[in-house]
Amino acid sequence: MLEVGPKYAWSLLAATFMNFQCTLAGVGAVNARTKYNIDAPDMGTGRQSAKLTDEEWEDLNRSVRVHMNYVEQLPTAISSVLICGLFYPTLSVCLGGSYILGRLIYGLGYRKEAKNREIGFVMYFVPLLGLMGASVVGITKELGLHRFNWA
């Protein structure tokens, strides 16, 4: 039976920081839409955006994509940090912190130029894979499936 100890609070903190960071990315998208006077529901691909220069359009869309990419990945990241934290709380917070740092670098790079997101992508995607992998290992051990001979 699983028991949640005080170390699990660190995984909860990592998940909370992920939520906060995603919200800040959303603020960045709203700020870009405000800067270019683009009203909802136009997200950079609608009729209002047609009045922008190519540079303005690209800047707006990079801001929106930073946020939307985070929204797309957030359920996987949060569920993985919380599941992993049940079994490996220290690993969970270390990988979760690495994910958060990678997301920060990804967002800052992407905002400047799309090609600048690559380092941040690797920095958040590798820890995400680690969180998912450790979650699977923890779950299979809890279920006793690691004792089976799968060959």
N, C-alpha and C positions, 0 to 999 in steps of 0.2 A: 504494500500500500504506500502510496506517495504521501509524504509529509512536507508541507511548505514551511521552510524555516526563515529566519530573519534575513538570510542572504538573498532570498528571492526578491526582496524589496529593491535590490539593485537592478534586477531585470525589469521590474515595474518602472523604475526611474528611467532606464534606457528607452522603454516603450513610450513613456511620457515625453522624453526629449524628441523622439521621432515625431510624435504628434505635434509638438511645438514647432519643430523645424519645418514640417510640412505646412503648417499654418503660416509661418513666415514666408515661405515660398509663394503661398497664395496672396499674401499682402504684396509681394513683389509683382505678381501678375496684375493685381488691381492697380498698383501704382503705375505700371506701364500703360494700362488701358486709359487711366486718367491723364497721363502725360500726353497721349496722342488723341485724347478726346474720343475714345471709342466706347460706346454704350453697350450694355448687355442687350442682346445675347451674343453680339459679335465678339469672337475670341481671336480675331486676327485673320480670319478667312472669309469674312462677310463683306457686305456692301460698303459699310463704313470704312473698312480697312483699305478699300480700293483708292481712297484719297491720299494714302500715305506714300512717301517715297519708298524706294526699295530698301534703303537703310533703316528707315523708321519701321517698316513692315517686318523686317528681319529682327530688329530689336524687340518689338512687341511679341513676335512669335517665339523668340528664345525665352522670354520671361514666362510666357504661358506654358511652354513645353517643360521648363524646369519644374513648375508646379504640377502639371498634369502627369509627368513622369513619376514624380514622388507619389501622387495619389494612386497611380497604377500599381506601384510597388509596396505601398504602405501596409495593406492587409498581410502580405507575405512576410514583410519584415517584422511587424509587431507580433503576429502569431508565432513566428519562428523564435523570436527572442523570449517570448513568454513560455513556449513549450520547452525550449532548450534549458531555460532557467529552472524548470522543475527538476531536471536531472543533473545539470551542470551549471550551477548559478555563477560561478566565477568565469567560466568559459563564455557563458551567455553575455555577461556584462562587458567582457573584453571584446568579443566579436560585435556586440551591439554598439559599443563606443567606436570601434573601427568603422562600422557601417555609417554612423552619424558623421564622423570626420570625413569619410569618403563622399557622403552626400553633400557636405559643405563645399568641398573642393570641386565636386561635379557641378554644383549650382553656380559657384563663382566663375568657374571656367566657361561654362556654357553661356552664361550671361554676357561674357565678353565676345566669344566667338564659338560657334558650334563645335569646331574641331578641338577646342580646349577642354571638352568634357571627358576625354578618353582616360586620363589618369584617375580622375575621380570615379569614373565608372568601375574601373578595376578595383579601386580601393573600397568601394561599397559592395560590389558584386561577389568578390571572393569571400568576405565575411558572411554575406547572406547565404552562400552555398554552405559554408561551415555551420551556420546556425541550423539550416535545414538538415544537413547530414547528422549533426549531433542530436537533433530532435528525433530523427529516425532511430539512431542507435539507442538513445534513452528509452524510447517507446518499446522497441523490440526486446530490450533487456527486461523492462518492466513486465512485458507479456510473456517472458520466458522463451521467446522465439530464437534467441541467440544460441540456444542449446541444440536446435535441430541441425541435422546434417543436410544441407541444401544440395549437395552434389548427387 
